Amino acid sequence: MRGDASPDYFGSALKTRNVADFELEHFKGKAAHAGKRDIVTEG
């Protein structure tokens, strides 16, 4: 589901926090709403 029909609490397709040595291949997800980042990494 993507666009205005998605609940407000839906955000980025992928979010990581405090992760080391993370590898991602062939990712095709999108953020639920325009203006949100598709992938967010923190820490």
C-alpha positions in Angstrom: 0.0 0.0 0.0 1.4 3.4 -0.9 0.0 6.9 -1.0 -2.8 8.7 0.9 -4.5 5.4 1.8 -1.6 4.5 4.1 -2.0 5.3 7.8 0.1 8.3 9.0 2.3 6.1 11.2 3.6 4.3 8.1 6.9 5.8 7.2 10.1 4.6 5.5 10.2 1.2 3.9 13.3 0.3 5.9 14.7 1.8 9.1 17.8 0.6 11.0 19.2 1.8 14.3 22.5 0.9 15.9 23.4 -1.8 13.3 26.9 -2.7 12.3 28.0 -4.5 9.1 24.6 -4.3 7.5 24.4 -5.4 3.8 21.3 -5.0 1.6 20.9 -6.4 -1.9 18.0 -6.0 -4.4 15.9 -3.9 -2.2 12.8 -2.5 -3.9 10.7 -0.9 -1.1 9.4 2.6 -1.1 8.3 5.0 1.6 4.6 5.0 2.3 4.2 8.7 1.8 5.7 11.4 -0.4 8.4 13.3 1.4 9.5 10.4 3.5 12.9 8.7 2.8 12.7 5.2 1.5 15.6 4.0 3.7 16.6 5.5 7.0 19.8 4.6 8.9 20.6 5.9 12.4 23.5 5.4 14.6 
